[in-house]
Amino acid sequence: MPGAESRTSLVVSRDVVRRRDWGRELERQGVRVVRCAARNCPLIAGGVCDVLAGADAAVYDEETLDPELFLALVRARRRPTVLFARDVPNDGQHHAKFTRVLDHRGAATIFPHLR
């Protein structure tokens, strides 16, 4: 992935194994990865998440994403494009399958054909 070495992605899941495996896939492509379990998220209280604001992209596990967190992401003033994913276990590893995108302007796109 050209230019990936200067990119940072945030991987958010309450599942430690998914965070590890999804992050490793990105790291193999040269992306710097920051992992988060979404506990005590400042966005829910209307605050700013500096980690999210500093990322070039974010991947959120759909099973971690509750309505409160989704609304907080939509309302966040400082955030990159967010990719929502579901887990697809294969060969003993967990892989992210992207299902929706929330762009930096706040427009959400659903990809039903990816489900």
Phi, psi and omega in degrees: 000105182299134178078359184294332184299340179261005183261148176235131176240141175260128177249121185241119175201144175283347180269114184298325181289320176296315178304316181296306185291316179297320178295320180298322178301317179291319180298324178297337178267006177089009180274136173283131185242135171244133182250147181216143178264359178062030175267138180054045182293125180295338180298324183297327178272007180087008181273188179251136172262109182296329179294312178297315182298330181270357181273154175276335178202160178223143177241120181249130175290125180302328180287341176274332187280106173262169182303324181296316180290321178300313179298320178297322177295317179299320183280344184300129181281328183242098176202153177275186171296136182247129175255130176260142185218155170248161185273135175233098178290137179202133178055036178077006179240160176256135181233142178275128173247114186287136184237331183212158177228135171245108185282173186294346178270348180103005178276126179260134178239131179253135179249083183298332180290347179269349184288000000 
